[in-house]
């Protein structure tokens, strides 16, 4: 399966998210961040709710900024999406949507 191409526009967006928001874990003051891709919500027909499913291809528009420490914790220790959100009190889906909305509106640019 081919990887999704990371375009110049994606790179600008990733840099903007990392520079504008900093680490999105509450009370983390680290400013050196990395772009962390999150799963996209997919609509399901049953009761109209949302269910998280891993995407087969990365969507380079959907992510949050995390410092190296919190990014490593996610991948090394708390790979379960729900456990990570509960531990740090963040909603990565809301944050990813908010980041993209701000970028599209030109906020902070």
ABEGO torsion letter per residue (X at the ends): XBBBBBBAAAAAAAAAAAAAAEBABBGBABABBBBBBBBBBBBBABGGBBBBBBBABBBAABBBBBBAAAAAAAAAABABAAAAAAAAGBBAAAAAAAAAAAAAAGBGX
